Amino acid sequence: MDLRTDARAAPLRVSGTVEIAQAHDWLQALPAALPVRLVREPNGGVLLAGR
């Protein structure tokens, strides 16, 4: 999966450990912790867009 950020989300910081098997769940939880939204891209990737 391709994961990208836009200019508003790029400066945000997050740290921790994520098991690869749980990466989807981790991504889904990010909008509850950070001012971002997930945008599914036509190529199957995900864009973290700042709110």
ModelCIF file with pLDDT and N, C-alpha, C, O atoms, coordinates in Angstrom:
data_MODEL
#
_entry.id   MODEL 
#
_entity.id                         1 
_entity.type                       polymer 
_entity.pdbx_number_of_molecules   1 
#
_entity_poly.entity_id                      1 
_entity_poly.type                           'polypeptide(L)' 
_entity_poly.nstd_linkage                   no 
_entity_poly.nstd_monomer                   no 
_entity_poly.pdbx_seq_one_letter_code       MDLRTDARAAPLRVSGTVEIAQAHDWLQALPAALPVRLVREPNGGVLLAGR 
_entity_poly.pdbx_seq_one_letter_code_can   MDLRTDARAAPLRVSGTVEIAQAHDWLQALPAALPVRLVREPNGGVLLAGR 
_entity_poly.pdbx_strand_id                 A 
#
loop_
_entity_poly_seq.entity_id 
_entity_poly_seq.num 
_entity_poly_seq.mon_id 
_entity_poly_seq.hetero 
1 1  MET n 
1 2  ASP n 
1 3  LEU n 
1 4  ARG n 
1 5  THR n 
1 6  ASP n 
1 7  ALA n 
1 8  ARG n 
1 9  ALA n 
1 10 ALA n 
1 11 PRO n 
1 12 LEU n 
1 13 ARG n 
1 14 VAL n 
1 15 SER n 
1 16 GLY n 
1 17 THR n 
1 18 VAL n 
1 19 GLU n 
1 20 ILE n 
1 21 ALA n 
1 22 GLN n 
1 23 ALA n 
1 24 HIS n 
1 25 ASP n 
1 26 TRP n 
1 27 LEU n 
1 28 GLN n 
1 29 ALA n 
1 30 LEU n 
1 31 PRO n 
1 32 ALA n 
1 33 ALA n 
1 34 LEU n 
1 35 PRO n 
1 36 VAL n 
1 37 ARG n 
1 38 LEU n 
1 39 VAL n 
1 40 ARG n 
1 41 GLU n 
1 42 PRO n 
1 43 ASN n 
1 44 GLY n 
1 45 GLY n 
1 46 VAL n 
1 47 LEU n 
1 48 LEU n 
1 49 ALA n 
1 50 GLY n 
1 51 ARG n 
#
_struct_asym.id          A 
_struct_asym.entity_id   1 
#
loop_
_ma_qa_metric.id 
_ma_qa_metric.mode 
_ma_qa_metric.name 
_ma_qa_metric.software_group_id 
_ma_qa_metric.type 
1 global pLDDT . pLDDT 
2 local  pLDDT . pLDDT 
#
_ma_qa_metric_global.metric_id      1 
_ma_qa_metric_global.metric_value   93.12 
_ma_qa_metric_global.model_id       1 
_ma_qa_metric_global.ordinal_id     1 
#
loop_
_ma_qa_metric_local.label_asym_id 
_ma_qa_metric_local.label_comp_id 
_ma_qa_metric_local.label_seq_id 
_ma_qa_metric_local.metric_id 
_ma_qa_metric_local.metric_value 
_ma_qa_metric_local.model_id 
_ma_qa_metric_local.ordinal_id 
A MET 1  2 74.00 1 1  
A ASP 2  2 89.00 1 2  
A LEU 3  2 91.00 1 3  
A ARG 4  2 93.00 1 4  
A THR 5  2 95.00 1 5  
A ASP 6  2 96.00 1 6  
A ALA 7  2 97.00 1 7  
A ARG 8  2 96.00 1 8  
A ALA 9  2 96.00 1 9  
A ALA 10 2 95.00 1 10 
A PRO 11 2 95.00 1 11 
A LEU 12 2 95.00 1 12 
A ARG 13 2 93.00 1 13 
A VAL 14 2 90.00 1 14 
A SER 15 2 91.00 1 15 
A GLY 16 2 90.00 1 16 
A THR 17 2 94.00 1 17 
A VAL 18 2 92.00 1 18 
A GLU 19 2 94.00 1 19 
A ILE 20 2 92.00 1 20 
A ALA 21 2 94.00 1 21 
A GLN 22 2 93.00 1 22 
A ALA 23 2 90.00 1 23 
A HIS 24 2 90.00 1 24 
A ASP 25 2 93.00 1 25 
A TRP 26 2 92.00 1 26 
A LEU 27 2 92.00 1 27 
A GLN 28 2 94.00 1 28 
A ALA 29 2 94.00 1 29 
A LEU 30 2 93.00 1 30 
A PRO 31 2 96.00 1 31 
A ALA 32 2 95.00 1 32 
A ALA 33 2 93.00 1 33 
A LEU 34 2 94.00 1 34 
A PRO 35 2 96.00 1 35 
A VAL 36 2 97.00 1 36 
A ARG 37 2 96.00 1 37 
A LEU 38 2 96.00 1 38 
A VAL 39 2 95.00 1 39 
A ARG 40 2 94.00 1 40 
A GLU 41 2 93.00 1 41 
A PRO 42 2 94.00 1 42 
A ASN 43 2 91.00 1 43 
A GLY 44 2 89.00 1 44 
A GLY 45 2 92.00 1 45 
A VAL 46 2 94.00 1 46 
A LEU 47 2 95.00 1 47 
A LEU 48 2 95.00 1 48 
A ALA 49 2 96.00 1 49 
A GLY 50 2 95.00 1 50 
A ARG 51 2 90.00 1 51 
#
loop_
_atom_site.group_PDB 
_atom_site.id 
_atom_site.type_symbol 
_atom_site.label_atom_id 
_atom_site.label_alt_id 
_atom_site.label_comp_id 
_atom_site.label_asym_id 
_atom_site.label_entity_id 
_atom_site.label_seq_id 
_atom_site.pdbx_PDB_ins_code 
_atom_site.Cartn_x 
_atom_site.Cartn_y 
_atom_site.Cartn_z 
_atom_site.occupancy 
_atom_site.B_iso_or_equiv 
_atom_site.pdbx_formal_charge 
_atom_site.auth_seq_id 
_atom_site.auth_comp_id 
_atom_site.auth_asym_id 
_atom_site.auth_atom_id 
_atom_site.pdbx_PDB_model_num 
ATOM 1   N N  . MET A 1 1  ? 0.844  -1.172 0.000  1.00 74.00 ? 1  MET A N  1 
ATOM 2   C CA . MET A 1 1  ? 0.000  0.000  0.000  1.00 74.00 ? 1  MET A CA 1 
ATOM 3   C C  . MET A 1 1  ? 0.892  1.237  0.000  1.00 74.00 ? 1  MET A C  1 
ATOM 4   O O  . MET A 1 1  ? 1.861  1.312  0.755  1.00 74.00 ? 1  MET A O  1 
ATOM 5   N N  . ASP A 1 2  ? 0.570  2.177  -0.825 1.00 89.00 ? 2  ASP A N  1 
ATOM 6   C CA . ASP A 1 2  ? 1.265  3.448  -0.894 1.00 89.00 ? 2  ASP A CA 1 
ATOM 7   C C  . ASP A 1 2  ? 0.618  4.395  0.112  1.00 89.00 ? 2  ASP A C  1 
ATOM 8   O O  . ASP A 1 2  ? -0.597 4.589  0.078  1.00 89.00 ? 2  ASP A O  1 
ATOM 9   N N  . LEU A 1 3  ? 1.404  4.984  1.000  1.00 91.00 ? 3  LEU A N  1 
ATOM 10  C CA . LEU A 1 3  ? 0.904  5.930  1.990  1.00 91.00 ? 3  LEU A CA 1 
ATOM 11  C C  . LEU A 1 3  ? 1.580  7.259  1.749  1.00 91.00 ? 3  LEU A C  1 
ATOM 12  O O  . LEU A 1 3  ? 2.807  7.360  1.766  1.00 91.00 ? 3  LEU A O  1 
ATOM 13  N N  . ARG A 1 4  ? 0.761  8.289  1.523  1.00 93.00 ? 4  ARG A N  1 
ATOM 14  C CA . ARG A 1 4  ? 1.285  9.637  1.266  1.00 93.00 ? 4  ARG A CA 1 
ATOM 15  C C  . ARG A 1 4  ? 0.618  10.620 2.218  1.00 93.00 ? 4  ARG A C  1 
ATOM 16  O O  . ARG A 1 4  ? -0.403 10.305 2.830  1.00 93.00 ? 4  ARG A O  1 
ATOM 17  N N  . THR A 1 5  ? 1.198  11.819 2.342  1.00 95.00 ? 5  THR A N  1 
ATOM 18  C CA . THR A 1 5  ? 0.587  12.890 3.125  1.00 95.00 ? 5  THR A CA 1 
ATOM 19  C C  . THR A 1 5  ? 0.493  14.138 2.261  1.00 95.00 ? 5  THR A C  1 
ATOM 20  O O  . THR A 1 5  ? 1.255  14.318 1.311  1.00 95.00 ? 5  THR A O  1 
ATOM 21  N N  . ASP A 1 6  ? -0.448 14.983 2.608  1.00 96.00 ? 6  ASP A N  1 
ATOM 22  C CA . ASP A 1 6  ? -0.495 16.274 1.932  1.00 96.00 ? 6  ASP A CA 1 
ATOM 23  C C  . ASP A 1 6  ? 0.279  17.286 2.772  1.00 96.00 ? 6  ASP A C  1 
ATOM 24  O O  . ASP A 1 6  ? 0.790  16.939 3.837  1.00 96.00 ? 6  ASP A O  1 
ATOM 25  N N  . ALA A 1 7  ? 0.372  18.522 2.311  1.00 97.00 ? 7  ALA A N  1 
ATOM 26  C CA . ALA A 1 7  ? 1.196  19.538 2.972  1.00 97.00 ? 7  ALA A CA 1 
ATOM 27  C C  . ALA A 1 7  ? 0.717  19.854 4.387  1.00 97.00 ? 7  ALA A C  1 
ATOM 28  O O  . ALA A 1 7  ? 1.531  20.199 5.243  1.00 97.00 ? 7  ALA A O  1 
ATOM 29  N N  . ARG A 1 8  ? -0.589 19.743 4.652  1.00 96.00 ? 8  ARG A N  1 
ATOM 30  C CA . ARG A 1 8  ? -1.095 20.051 6.000  1.00 96.00 ? 8  ARG A CA 1 
ATOM 31  C C  . ARG A 1 8  ? -0.805 18.925 6.988  1.00 96.00 ? 8  ARG A C  1 
ATOM 32  O O  . ARG A 1 8  ? -0.591 19.187 8.171  1.00 96.00 ? 8  ARG A O  1 
ATOM 33  N N  . ALA A 1 9  ? -0.795 17.691 6.527  1.00 96.00 ? 9  ALA A N  1 
ATOM 34  C CA . ALA A 1 9  ? -0.558 16.558 7.423  1.00 96.00 ? 9  ALA A CA 1 
ATOM 35  C C  . ALA A 1 9  ? 0.926  16.257 7.590  1.00 96.00 ? 9  ALA A C  1 
ATOM 36  O O  . ALA A 1 9  ? 1.321  15.677 8.600  1.00 96.00 ? 9  ALA A O  1 
ATOM 37  N N  . ALA A 1 10 ? 1.745  16.634 6.633  1.00 95.00 ? 10 ALA A N  1 
ATOM 38  C CA . ALA A 1 10 ? 3.168  16.276 6.650  1.00 95.00 ? 10 ALA A CA 1 
ATOM 39  C C  . ALA A 1 10 ? 3.906  16.718 7.915  1.00 95.00 ? 10 ALA A C  1 
ATOM 40  O O  . ALA A 1 10 ? 4.744  15.956 8.398  1.00 95.00 ? 10 ALA A O  1 
ATOM 41  N N  . PRO A 1 11 ? 3.648  17.903 8.484  1.00 95.00 ? 11 PRO A N  1 
ATOM 42  C CA . PRO A 1 11 ? 4.413  18.299 9.671  1.00 95.00 ? 11 PRO A CA 1 
ATOM 43  C C  . PRO A 1 11 ? 3.941  17.644 10.977 1.00 95.00 ? 11 PRO A C  1 
ATOM 44  O O  . PRO A 1 11 ? 4.614  17.779 11.999 1.00 95.00 ? 11 PRO A O  1 
ATOM 45  N N  . LEU A 1 12 ? 2.816  16.946 10.968 1.00 95.00 ? 12 LEU A N  1 
ATOM 46  C CA . LEU A 1 12 ? 2.313  16.315 12.190 1.00 95.00 ? 12 LEU A CA 1 
ATOM 47  C C  . LEU A 1 12 ? 3.242  15.183 12.601 1.00 95.00 ? 12 LEU A C  1 
ATOM 48  O O  . LEU A 1 12 ? 3.842  14.520 11.755 1.00 95.00 ? 12 LEU A O  1 
ATOM 49  N N  . ARG A 1 13 ? 3.355  14.967 13.918 1.00 93.00 ? 13 ARG A N  1 
ATOM 50  C CA . ARG A 1 13 ? 4.257  13.938 14.418 1.00 93.00 ? 13 ARG A CA 1 
ATOM 51  C C  . ARG A 1 13 ? 3.464  12.848 15.115 1.00 93.00 ? 13 ARG A C  1 
ATOM 52  O O  . ARG A 1 13 ? 2.494  13.107 15.827 1.00 93.00 ? 13 ARG A O  1 
ATOM 53  N N  . VAL A 1 14 ? 3.900  11.644 14.891 1.00 90.00 ? 14 VAL A N  1 
ATOM 54  C CA . VAL A 1 14 ? 3.345  10.486 15.592 1.00 90.00 ? 14 VAL A CA 1 
ATOM 55  C C  . VAL A 1 14 ? 4.490  9.494  15.764 1.00 90.00 ? 14 VAL A C  1 
ATOM 56  O O  . VAL A 1 14 ? 5.343  9.358  14.887 1.00 90.00 ? 14 VAL A O  1 
ATOM 57  N N  . SER A 1 15 ? 4.500  8.805  16.898 1.00 91.00 ? 15 SER A N  1 
ATOM 58  C CA . SER A 1 15 ? 5.531  7.794  17.104 1.00 91.00 ? 15 SER A CA 1 
ATOM 59  C C  . SER A 1 15 ? 4.909  6.589  17.794 1.00 91.00 ? 15 SER A C  1 
ATOM 60  O O  . SER A 1 15 ? 3.861  6.690  18.432 1.00 91.00 ? 15 SER A O  1 
ATOM 61  N N  . GLY A 1 16 ? 5.557  5.479  17.656 1.00 90.00 ? 16 GLY A N  1 
ATOM 62  C CA . GLY A 1 16 ? 5.069  4.266  18.285 1.00 90.00 ? 16 GLY A CA 1 
ATOM 63  C C  . GLY A 1 16 ? 5.478  3.052  17.488 1.00 90.00 ? 16 GLY A C  1 
ATOM 64  O O  . GLY A 1 16 ? 6.268  3.140  16.549 1.00 90.00 ? 16 GLY A O  1 
ATOM 65  N N  . THR A 1 17 ? 4.935  1.929  17.872 1.00 94.00 ? 17 THR A N  1 
ATOM 66  C CA . THR A 1 17 ? 5.225  0.669  17.212 1.00 94.00 ? 17 THR A CA 1 
ATOM 67  C C  . THR A 1 17 ? 3.921  0.094  16.683 1.00 94.00 ? 17 THR A C  1 
ATOM 68  O O  . THR A 1 17 ? 2.924  0.018  17.402 1.00 94.00 ? 17 THR A O  1 
ATOM 69  N N  . VAL A 1 18 ? 3.941  -0.307 15.429 1.00 92.00 ? 18 VAL A N  1 
ATOM 70  C CA . VAL A 1 18 ? 2.760  -0.875 14.794 1.00 92.00 ? 18 VAL A CA 1 
ATOM 71  C C  . VAL A 1 18 ? 3.144  -2.210 14.181 1.00 92.00 ? 18 VAL A C  1 
ATOM 72  O O  . VAL A 1 18 ? 4.104  -2.302 13.415 1.00 92.00 ? 18 VAL A O  1 
ATOM 73  N N  . GLU A 1 19 ? 2.391  -3.239 14.522 1.00 94.00 ? 19 GLU A N  1 
ATOM 74  C CA . GLU A 1 19 ? 2.605  -4.526 13.873 1.00 94.00 ? 19 GLU A CA 1 
ATOM 75  C C  . GLU A 1 19 ? 2.053  -4.429 12.455 1.00 94.00 ? 19 GLU A C  1 
ATOM 76  O O  . GLU A 1 19 ? 0.948  -3.925 12.251 1.00 94.00 ? 19 GLU A O  1 
ATOM 77  N N  . ILE A 1 20 ? 2.803  -4.900 11.491 1.00 92.00 ? 20 ILE A N  1 
ATOM 78  C CA . ILE A 1 20 ? 2.396  -4.816 10.096 1.00 92.00 ? 20 ILE A CA 1 
ATOM 79  C C  . ILE A 1 20 ? 1.002  -5.408 9.904  1.00 92.00 ? 20 ILE A C  1 
ATOM 80  O O  . ILE A 1 20 ? 0.206  -4.878 9.130  1.00 92.00 ? 20 ILE A O  1 
ATOM 81  N N  . ALA A 1 21 ? 0.709  -6.484 10.593 1.00 94.00 ? 21 ALA A N  1 
ATOM 82  C CA . ALA A 1 21 ? -0.602 -7.121 10.469 1.00 94.00 ? 21 ALA A CA 1 
ATOM 83  C C  . ALA A 1 21 ? -1.731 -6.208 10.950 1.00 94.00 ? 21 ALA A C  1 
ATOM 84  O O  . ALA A 1 21 ? -2.890 -6.420 10.590 1.00 94.00 ? 21 ALA A O  1 
ATOM 85  N N  . GLN A 1 22 ? -1.407 -5.199 11.756 1.00 93.00 ? 22 GLN A N  1 
ATOM 86  C CA . GLN A 1 22 ? -2.412 -4.284 12.287 1.00 93.00 ? 22 GLN A CA 1 
ATOM 87  C C  . GLN A 1 22 ? -2.359 -2.907 11.628 1.00 93.00 ? 22 GLN A C  1 
ATOM 88  O O  . GLN A 1 22 ? -3.003 -1.974 12.108 1.00 93.00 ? 22 GLN A O  1 
ATOM 89  N N  . ALA A 1 23 ? -1.615 -2.765 10.551 1.00 90.00 ? 23 ALA A N  1 
ATOM 90  C CA . ALA A 1 23 ? -1.432 -1.457 9.914  1.00 90.00 ? 23 ALA A CA 1 
ATOM 91  C C  . ALA A 1 23 ? -2.757 -0.845 9.468  1.00 90.00 ? 23 ALA A C  1 
ATOM 92  O O  . ALA A 1 23 ? -2.952 0.362  9.615  1.00 90.00 ? 23 ALA A O  1 
ATOM 93  N N  . HIS A 1 24 ? -3.660 -1.639 8.934  1.00 90.00 ? 24 HIS A N  1 
ATOM 94  C CA . HIS A 1 24 ? -4.953 -1.120 8.486  1.00 90.00 ? 24 HIS A CA 1 
ATOM 95  C C  . HIS A 1 24 ? -5.720 -0.520 9.663  1.00 90.00 ? 24 HIS A C  1 
ATOM 96  O O  . HIS A 1 24 ? -6.257 0.582  9.555  1.00 90.00 ? 24 HIS A O  1 
ATOM 97  N N  . ASP A 1 25 ? -5.774 -1.231 10.775 1.00 93.00 ? 25 ASP A N  1 
ATOM 98  C CA . ASP A 1 25 ? -6.477 -0.729 11.958 1.00 93.00 ? 25 ASP A CA 1 
ATOM 99  C C  . ASP A 1 25 ? -5.821 0.539  12.491 1.00 93.00 ? 25 ASP A C  1 
ATOM 100 O O  . ASP A 1 25 ? -6.507 1.466  12.921 1.00 93.00 ? 25 ASP A O  1 
ATOM 101 N N  . TRP A 1 26 ? -4.487 0.576  12.460 1.00 92.00 ? 26 TRP A N  1 
ATOM 102 C CA . TRP A 1 26 ? -3.768 1.750  12.927 1.00 92.00 ? 26 TRP A CA 1 
ATOM 103 C C  . TRP A 1 26 ? -4.122 2.969  12.075 1.00 92.00 ? 26 TRP A C  1 
ATOM 104 O O  . TRP A 1 26 ? -4.387 4.051  12.599 1.00 92.00 ? 26 TRP A O  1 
ATOM 105 N N  . LEU A 1 27 ? -4.124 2.778  10.761 1.00 92.00 ? 27 LEU A N  1 
ATOM 106 C CA . LEU A 1 27 ? -4.491 3.881  9.869  1.00 92.00 ? 27 LEU A CA 1 
ATOM 107 C C  . LEU A 1 27 ? -5.905 4.361  10.131 1.00 92.00 ? 27 LEU A C  1 
ATOM 108 O O  . LEU A 1 27 ? -6.160 5.565  10.158 1.00 92.00 ? 27 LEU A O  1 
ATOM 109 N N  . GLN A 1 28 ? -6.824 3.431  10.324 1.00 94.00 ? 28 GLN A N  1 
ATOM 110 C CA . GLN A 1 28 ? -8.211 3.801  10.571 1.00 94.00 ? 28 GLN A CA 1 
ATOM 111 C C  . GLN A 1 28 ? -8.361 4.604  11.864 1.00 94.00 ? 28 GLN A C  1 
ATOM 112 O O  . GLN A 1 28 ? -9.272 5.424  11.977 1.00 94.00 ? 28 GLN A O  1 
ATOM 113 N N  . ALA A 1 29 ? -7.482 4.380  12.835 1.00 94.00 ? 29 ALA A N  1 
ATOM 114 C CA . ALA A 1 29 ? -7.552 5.072  14.123 1.00 94.00 ? 29 ALA A CA 1 
ATOM 115 C C  . ALA A 1 29 ? -6.898 6.456  14.100 1.00 94.00 ? 29 ALA A C  1 
ATOM 116 O O  . ALA A 1 29 ? -7.171 7.270  14.983 1.00 94.00 ? 29 ALA A O  1 
ATOM 117 N N  . LEU A 1 30 ? -6.056 6.738  13.129 1.00 93.00 ? 30 LEU A N  1 
ATOM 118 C CA . LEU A 1 30 ? -5.340 8.023  13.104 1.00 93.00 ? 30 LEU A CA 1 
ATOM 119 C C  . LEU A 1 30 ? -6.249 9.245  13.151 1.00 93.00 ? 30 LEU A C  1 
ATOM 120 O O  . LEU A 1 30 ? -5.926 10.191 13.870 1.00 93.00 ? 30 LEU A O  1 
ATOM 121 N N  . PRO A 1 31 ? -7.367 9.283  12.425 1.00 96.00 ? 31 PRO A N  1 
ATOM 122 C CA . PRO A 1 31 ? -8.207 10.486 12.493 1.00 96.00 ? 31 PRO A CA 1 
ATOM 123 C C  . PRO A 1 31 ? -8.770 10.787 13.886 1.00 96.00 ? 31 PRO A C  1 
ATOM 124 O O  . PRO A 1 31 ? -9.158 11.925 14.153 1.00 96.00 ? 31 PRO A O  1 
ATOM 125 N N  . ALA A 1 32 ? -8.823 9.800  14.769 1.00 95.00 ? 32 ALA A N  1 
ATOM 126 C CA . ALA A 1 32 ? -9.277 10.049 16.141 1.00 95.00 ? 32 ALA A CA 1 
ATOM 127 C C  . ALA A 1 32 ? -8.176 10.690 16.984 1.00 95.00 ? 32 ALA A C  1 
ATOM 128 O O  . ALA A 1 32 ? -8.460 11.323 18.001 1.00 95.00 ? 32 ALA A O  1 
ATOM 129 N N  . ALA A 1 33 ? -6.918 10.528 16.563 1.00 93.00 ? 33 ALA A N  1 
ATOM 130 C CA . ALA A 1 33 ? -5.791 11.036 17.333 1.00 93.00 ? 33 ALA A CA 1 
ATOM 131 C C  . ALA A 1 33 ? -5.163 12.293 16.738 1.00 93.00 ? 33 ALA A C  1 
ATOM 132 O O  . ALA A 1 33 ? -4.554 13.086 17.456 1.00 93.00 ? 33 ALA A O  1 
ATOM 133 N N  . LEU A 1 34 ? -5.311 12.472 15.438 1.00 94.00 ? 34 LEU A N  1 
ATOM 134 C CA . LEU A 1 34 ? -4.688 13.598 14.737 1.00 94.00 ? 34 LEU A CA 1 
ATOM 135 C C  . LEU A 1 34 ? -5.712 14.299 13.854 1.00 94.00 ? 34 LEU A C  1 
ATOM 136 O O  . LEU A 1 34 ? -6.713 13.694 13.470 1.00 94.00 ? 34 LEU A O  1 
ATOM 137 N N  . PRO A 1 35 ? -5.476 15.556 13.531 1.00 96.00 ? 35 PRO A N  1 
ATOM 138 C CA . PRO A 1 35 ? -6.402 16.270 12.643 1.00 96.00 ? 35 PRO A CA 1 
ATOM 139 C C  . PRO A 1 35 ? -6.167 15.892 11.176 1.00 96.00 ? 35 PRO A C  1 
ATOM 140 O O  . PRO A 1 35 ? -5.736 16.715 10.368 1.00 96.00 ? 35 PRO A O  1 
ATOM 141 N N  . VAL A 1 36 ? -6.456 14.639 10.855 1.00 97.00 ? 36 VAL A N  1 
ATOM 142 C CA . VAL A 1 36 ? -6.286 14.129 9.490  1.00 97.00 ? 36 VAL A CA 1 
ATOM 143 C C  . VAL A 1 36 ? -7.526 13.360 9.076  1.00 97.00 ? 36 VAL A C  1 
ATOM 144 O O  . VAL A 1 36 ? -8.355 12.980 9.902  1.00 97.00 ? 36 VAL A O  1 
ATOM 145 N N  . ARG A 1 37 ? -7.626 13.145 7.791  1.00 96.00 ? 37 ARG A N  1 
ATOM 146 C CA . ARG A 1 37 ? -8.653 12.251 7.242  1.00 96.00 ? 37 ARG A CA 1 
ATOM 147 C C  . ARG A 1 37 ? -7.955 11.354 6.237  1.00 96.00 ? 37 ARG A C  1 
ATOM 148 O O  . ARG A 1 37 ? -6.957 11.739 5.629  1.00 96.00 ? 37 ARG A O  1 
ATOM 149 N N  . LEU A 1 38 ? -8.492 10.156 6.070  1.00 96.00 ? 38 LEU A N  1 
ATOM 150 C CA . LEU A 1 38 ? -7.926 9.204  5.117  1.00 96.00 ? 38 LEU A CA 1 
ATOM 151 C C  . LEU A 1 38 ? -8.672 9.324  3.800  1.00 96.00 ? 38 LEU A C  1 
ATOM 152 O O  . LEU A 1 38 ? -9.903 9.317  3.771  1.00 96.00 ? 38 LEU A O  1 
ATOM 153 N N  . VAL A 1 39 ? -7.937 9.433  2.731  1.00 95.00 ? 39 VAL A N  1 
ATOM 154 C CA . VAL A 1 39 ? -8.524 9.509  1.394  1.00 95.00 ? 39 VAL A CA 1 
ATOM 155 C C  . VAL A 1 39 ? -7.998 8.317  0.599  1.00 95.00 ? 39 VAL A C  1 
ATOM 156 O O  . VAL A 1 39 ? -6.798 8.212  0.346  1.00 95.00 ? 39 VAL A O  1 
ATOM 157 N N  . ARG A 1 40 ? -8.890 7.435  0.212  1.00 94.00 ? 40 ARG A N  1 
ATOM 158 C CA . ARG A 1 40 ? -8.496 6.278  -0.607 1.00 94.00 ? 40 ARG A CA 1 
ATOM 159 C C  . ARG A 1 40 ? -8.234 6.764  -2.028 1.00 94.00 ? 40 ARG A C  1 
ATOM 160 O O  . ARG A 1 40 ? -9.047 7.490  -2.601 1.00 94.00 ? 40 ARG A O  1 
ATOM 161 N N  . GLU A 1 41 ? -7.108 6.366  -2.589 1.00 93.00 ? 41 GLU A N  1 
ATOM 162 C CA . GLU A 1 41 ? -6.756 6.797  -3.937 1.00 93.00 ? 41 GLU A CA 1 
ATOM 163 C C  . GLU A 1 41 ? -7.095 5.695  -4.936 1.00 93.00 ? 41 GLU A C  1 
ATOM 164 O O  . GLU A 1 41 ? -7.132 4.520  -4.572 1.00 93.00 ? 41 GLU A O  1 
ATOM 165 N N  . PRO A 1 42 ? -7.342 6.064  -6.187 1.00 94.00 ? 42 PRO A N  1 
ATOM 166 C CA . PRO A 1 42 ? -7.714 5.071  -7.207 1.00 94.00 ? 42 PRO A CA 1 
ATOM 167 C C  . PRO A 1 42 ? -6.689 3.945  -7.392 1.00 94.00 ? 42 PRO A C  1 
ATOM 168 O O  . PRO A 1 42 ? -7.043 2.841  -7.806 1.00 94.00 ? 42 PRO A O  1 
ATOM 169 N N  . ASN A 1 43 ? -5.415 4.231  -7.083 1.00 91.00 ? 43 ASN A N  1 
ATOM 170 C CA . ASN A 1 43 ? -4.370 3.219  -7.257 1.00 91.00 ? 43 ASN A CA 1 
ATOM 171 C C  . ASN A 1 43 ? -4.284 2.266  -6.070 1.00 91.00 ? 43 ASN A C  1 
ATOM 172 O O  . ASN A 1 43 ? -3.411 1.398  -6.039 1.00 91.00 ? 43 ASN A O  1 
ATOM 173 N N  . GLY A 1 44 ? -5.190 2.418  -5.082 1.00 89.00 ? 44 GLY A N  1 
ATOM 174 C CA . GLY A 1 44 ? -5.189 1.574  -3.902 1.00 89.00 ? 44 GLY A CA 1 
ATOM 175 C C  . GLY A 1 44 ? -4.426 2.156  -2.734 1.00 89.00 ? 44 GLY A C  1 
ATOM 176 O O  . GLY A 1 44 ? -4.453 1.592  -1.640 1.00 89.00 ? 44 GLY A O  1 
ATOM 177 N N  . GLY A 1 45 ? -3.753 3.261  -2.939 1.00 92.00 ? 45 GLY A N  1 
ATOM 178 C CA . GLY A 1 45 ? -3.008 3.903  -1.878 1.00 92.00 ? 45 GLY A CA 1 
ATOM 179 C C  . GLY A 1 45 ? -3.908 4.720  -0.962 1.00 92.00 ? 45 GLY A C  1 
ATOM 180 O O  . GLY A 1 45 ? -5.119 4.808  -1.167 1.00 92.00 ? 45 GLY A O  1 
ATOM 181 N N  . VAL A 1 46 ? -3.291 5.309  0.046  1.00 94.00 ? 46 VAL A N  1 
ATOM 182 C CA . VAL A 1 46 ? -4.018 6.131  1.016  1.00 94.00 ? 46 VAL A CA 1 
ATOM 183 C C  . VAL A 1 46 ? -3.289 7.464  1.146  1.00 94.00 ? 46 VAL A C  1 
ATOM 184 O O  . VAL A 1 46 ? -2.065 7.506  1.268  1.00 94.00 ? 46 VAL A O  1 
ATOM 185 N N  . LEU A 1 47 ? -4.045 8.532  1.119  1.00 95.00 ? 47 LEU A N  1 
ATOM 186 C CA . LEU A 1 47 ? -3.517 9.878  1.359  1.00 95.00 ? 47 LEU A CA 1 
ATOM 187 C C  . LEU A 1 47 ? -3.971 10.315 2.743  1.00 95.00 ? 47 LEU A C  1 
ATOM 188 O O  . LEU A 1 47 ? -5.165 10.287 3.038  1.00 95.00 ? 47 LEU A O  1 
ATOM 189 N N  . LEU A 1 48 ? -3.025 10.720 3.602  1.00 95.00 ? 48 LEU A N  1 
ATOM 190 C CA . LEU A 1 48 ? -3.360 11.340 4.874  1.00 95.00 ? 48 LEU A CA 1 
ATOM 191 C C  . LEU A 1 48 ? -3.483 12.828 4.598  1.00 95.00 ? 48 LEU A C  1 
ATOM 192 O O  . LEU A 1 48 ? -2.491 13.512 4.346  1.00 95.00 ? 48 LEU A O  1 
ATOM 193 N N  . ALA A 1 49 ? -4.692 13.310 4.650  1.00 96.00 ? 49 ALA A N  1 
ATOM 194 C CA . ALA A 1 49 ? -4.955 14.710 4.341  1.00 96.00 ? 49 ALA A CA 1 
ATOM 195 C C  . ALA A 1 49 ? -5.250 15.457 5.635  1.00 96.00 ? 49 ALA A C  1 
ATOM 196 O O  . ALA A 1 49 ? -6.037 14.988 6.458  1.00 96.00 ? 49 ALA A O  1 
ATOM 197 N N  . GLY A 1 50 ? -4.629 16.605 5.817  1.00 95.00 ? 50 GLY A N  1 
ATOM 198 C CA . GLY A 1 50 ? -4.911 17.424 6.997  1.00 95.00 ? 50 GLY A CA 1 
ATOM 199 C C  . GLY A 1 50 ? -6.313 17.979 6.937  1.00 95.00 ? 50 GLY A C  1 
ATOM 200 O O  . GLY A 1 50 ? -6.852 18.265 5.868  1.00 95.00 ? 50 GLY A O  1 
ATOM 201 N N  . ARG A 1 51 ? -6.897 18.124 8.129  1.00 90.00 ? 51 ARG A N  1 
ATOM 202 C CA . ARG A 1 51 ? -8.251 18.716 8.218  1.00 90.00 ? 51 ARG A CA 1 
ATOM 203 C C  . ARG A 1 51 ? -8.169 20.196 8.452  1.00 90.00 ? 51 ARG A C  1 
ATOM 204 O O  . ARG A 1 51 ? -9.199 20.863 8.554  1.00 90.00 ? 51 ARG A O  1 
#
